[in-house]
């Protein structure tokens, strides 16, 4: 498995663990066991404000990264065409993960005065980072996708041998 695919899959699994822990915390709070003195009187009432973060972490942080990591690993490389450099792929992965962090952390500023504009700004910035990272990673995978007939005949997309 290529080193970059390993990195993407490991990051996806870290996001999966984060999302599962966040989901468990929300379910624990909903069950009522977190109320009262059972947990030394901790206030868990704000955990539900992170529900959109949980969904975003599981969708973008886990599912999309896992799909891109497996695609980079399993789709055959085009030997005639140079791929993107390792530094570009690494920066795209960093942008994707930083975007997930920014969007997931955005609800934490929701309680502050004037937070609506700040919250929207965080979300837009995070989503822009994610789209840039995903775009570069899809650009790295796209040349590998060819029809089965083209692969059998040894032709590239443009019909050249």
N, C-alpha and C positions, 0 to 999 in steps of 0.2 A: 504494500500500500504506500503510495507516495506520501512524503512528509507533510505536504500541505493538506492532503485529505485527512491524515491523522489529526492534524491540528483542528480542522473544521469539525470532525466528529467528536473530538474531546471537548471542544467548546460547546457543541450541541448537547452533549451529555451533562456538562456542568449546568447549562441553562435548564435542562430537564430536571436535575436535582433541585435547583433553585425554585422552579415552578411547582414541583411536587411539595416541597417544604412550605411554600406560601399557601398552596391549596390545603394542605393539612392544617395549617394555622387557622385558616378561615373556617374550615369545617369544625375544628376544635372549639372555636369561639361560638359558632352557631349551635353546637351541641349543648351549651350551657355549662359545661365543665370549667370553663375559664372564668366564670363569674364568681363573685364572693371571695372568700379567703382561700379557696382551693389552690390558687396559684399565687399566694401571698398578696392578694388584693390587687393584682396588676390590671390595668385598664386595657382591654383588648378591643374596645368598641371601635377603634379607628382602623382595624385590620381590613374591614370591608371596603375601605376607600382604595385598597390595592387590588381589587378584583380586576379592573382593566389591565393593570400591570401583570397580573398572573396570566391573563389571556394572551397578552402581547409577548410575554416571555416564552410561553409554550408554543405559540404560533411562529413567531419570527426567530426567537433565540434558539428554539429546539428544532422545529419541523423544517424550516427553510434551510438552516445551516446543515442539518443532517442530510437533506436531499442534495444540496450542492456538494457536500463532502463526498457522498457516495457517487454522485455523478462524475466528479473529477477523478475518482478512483476507477470506476467501472467502465466508463465510455472509452473506446480505443482512441489513442492519440493519432493525429495525422503526422506522420514522420516527415512529410515534405514541407510542412509549414511550422514555423517557429511559434511556440506558445508564448504566453505572457511570462515575464520574469518572476522569479520568486519574491522579489521585493514588492512588486505590484500586487501580487496575490496576498502577501502578508499584510500590506496596507489596506487592501479591500476587506480582509477579515477583521482587522482592527477597527475599521470604520463601521462595519456591520455590528460588531459587538459593542462598540461605544454608543452607537445609535440605540441599541436595545437598552443599554444602561440608562441613557438620557430619557427615553420614552417611559421606561419602567419607573424611574425615580420622579417623573414629573408630578404624579399625584401627591407626593410628599410636600410640595410647596402650595398645595391647593388651599390650605387653611390661612395663609398669610393675606394681609390686605393688598388689594390690587393683584391678586394671584391669577385672575383669569387671563390677562395678557401674558403674564410670565409663563403660565401653564401652557398656553397655546404656542408661545415662542419655543419652549422646551420641546414640545411635541413636534413642531415643524422642523426644528434643528435636528432632532433625533431621527425623524423619518427621512430627512434629506441625507444624513449620514448612512442610514440603512439602504436607501435606494442607490446611493453611489457604490456602496460595497457590493450589493446584490448585482447591480449592473455590470461591474467589473468581473465578478465571478461568473455570471451568465455569459459574458463575452468570452471568458476562458473556456467555457464548456461548449458553446454553440458550434464552433468549427468541428467538434468531434461528432456531432449528430449528422448522420448521413443515411440515405436510404440503403436498404439491404442490397438492392441491385447494384448500386454504385460501389459498395464495399466488395461485392463478389467480382465485379469487372475491374476493380482497381482504379476507378475514376474518382476524381474529387467532385465537389459540388458544381463546378463550372463545366464538367464534362471533359476535363483535360486528363490525359493519362499521366 
